[in-house]
């Protein structure tokens, strides 16, 4: 589904060394490495949000950096759910409204029952009518995960999905990621979480540029 060959990005001495990565349908790749070795850069390149200095990224047979920016965005929206470290919820919307927002943007009638089911599984069903400013950090992160899973994309890319979470919240997130993988979703997760890495089929260890 995803094949990245010789991708690299240098930010004045920091960044991503030349790296190859291949994600097959239903696969689960863990990405580890010290802070600053390019884990987030790798994910941003794979999702087409950052252009590499070298290399190519092929998703379902398409070289994504030969596509227009609009086409690349459409491909990402249709095929990839991306949990970014800096993802934010819209403060004027409730938890439930944030989760179903992508469906509304796409012009689809959102399945409220599906959204509520995800909230129950992620342990945030008690805050679905609350606003982001009124929920805990763990609930906030789980809401972002619910929004991504609600989109039901065949690929899930996650950047440190359990970082800065208490163990209960981290355990819930791990369980949900395992569940969607067991259902056939292909996953790449960059993380320091050894328990999450243990769920992967294989782990890629990134090295710093210097």
N, C-alpha and C positions, 0 to 999 in steps of 0.2 A: 504493500500500500504506500509506503514511504521509503525512498532510497535517497540518501544524501551521500555524495561522493566528494571527498577532498574539500569540505567546506571549512573556511577559516575566517576570522575577523580580528583585526588588530586595533586596539584603542591606545596607541602610544605606548606599547610595551605590555599591556594587559589585553586579555581577550581569549579567543578560542584558537587552539592549535589546529592544524589540518586534521580533520576527523571524518571518518566514514561511519554511517549508521544505516541499518536496513530493518524496517519494521514490516513483518509479514502480517497478513490478516489473522486476527486473534492473538497476536503476540503481545508480550509485556516486556519492555526493556526498562531497566533501572539505570539511571545516570548518577554517578557519584563523583566526588572530588572535593578538594578543599575550596573554601570560599575564594572567589576571584579566578577560578580556573576556566570559566566560560560556560557554566551549566545553563544559565538563563539566556546567554547569547546563542547557544546551540538551539534551544527551544524557539527562540524568536526567529532564527533563520529557518528552521524546519516549518514553522507556521507561516512563513512568508512576510513576517512583520519587519524583518531586518534583512537587508541585502548583504550577502557575504562578500569578502574581498576576493575569494576564489571558490570554485566548486559549483556543483549543481544540486538541486533538490527536485526529485521527481515524485509526484503524488498521483497515484492511479494512472501512470503513463504520461503525465503532463509535467513539463519543465516549468515550475511555477514562476521562475523569474524571467520567462519569455512571455508571460501573460501581462496584460495591463494591470494597473493597480486595482481597478474596479473588479476585474475578473478574478484576481488573486483573493480579494476580499470575499467575493461570492463563493469561491471554492472553499475558503476557510470556514465561512459561515455554514456551508452545507455539509462539510465532512469532518470538521475538527472542533471539538470542545476544548477550550484552552483556559486552564485555571492559572492565572498569572498572579505573581506575588503582589502586584500593585492594583489588582482588580478592585473596583469600588462599586457599591450599591448606590442607587439613586435615593437620596435622603427624603425626597417628597413622596416616595412610594413605600407601601408596606412590604414586609417580607414576601408575602404571597404575590403581590403585584410585581416585585422585582424578579421573582422566579419566572413568571409567565410573560415578562416583557419581550423576550426575543420572539415569541410566537406572535405577539401583537405587531411587532415591527415588521415581521415577515408577512403580515396580512392574514394569518391563520387564526381560527377560533381556538383559544387555548383550552386544553383539557384540565379543568380545575381539579377533578378527582385525581388525575395523575400527579399534579403538583402537590396535592394534600398527602398522597401516598408517599411521595419522596420526603416530605417534611416529617412524616411519622417515622420513616426509616432512619432519618438523620437526627431525630430527636429535637426537632424545632417546631413541631406542630402546636406547641403552646405559645409561640410567638408570631404566628402567621399574620396576625393583624397589627403587629407592632412595627415601629419604624426603626431603621438601622441605628439611629442614635440611642435607642432604648434597649438594645440587646447586647449581650456579652461578646467578647472577641471570638470565642469559640462558636457561638451561634451565628456570628457574622460570616465566618469562614465556611461554616456548613451551609449557609444560605447561598453563598457564591457557588459551592459545589452543586447544590440543588438546581440552581439556574442553568449550569452547564449540562447536568444530566437530563434536565427537562427537555433540552434541545434534541436529545436522542441521536447524537452523531456517531458514526462508526469508529471514530478515532478520538481518544482522550489524551490530551497533553497536559501534564500537571507540573507546576514549578513549586517545589517545597510545599505540598498541600497540607502537611501536618506541622509545619514550623510554627513556633510560638503558641501551640495549643496545649491545654492541659491533657493529661493522659486519657481521660474519658472521651474528650472530643477527638483526640488523635485516633483512638481506637475505633470510634464510629466512622471516621473518614476512611481509615484503612479497610474496614469491613465493607463499606460501600464501594470502594474502588475494586476490591476483590470480587464483589457480587457482579458488577458490570463487566469485569473481565471474564468471569465465568459464563456470562451471557454472550460472549463473543466480541466485545468491544476491544479494539487494539489500543494499547497504552504505552506511552513513554512518560516516565515520572523521574524528574530530577529531585533528589532528596538526600539529606543526611540521616534519615530515619532508617535504621538497620532493619526494623521489623517490616517496613514497607518494601525495602529492597529485597527482603527474603521472599516476597510474593512474586517477584519478577522471574521470567524465564532465563534472562541473562542480564548481567550488569556491565556497563561500560564505565571505566574509570578514566576521568579526564585529568590531564596534567597541566599545570600552569605554563604560560608562554616562557617564563623565565624563572 
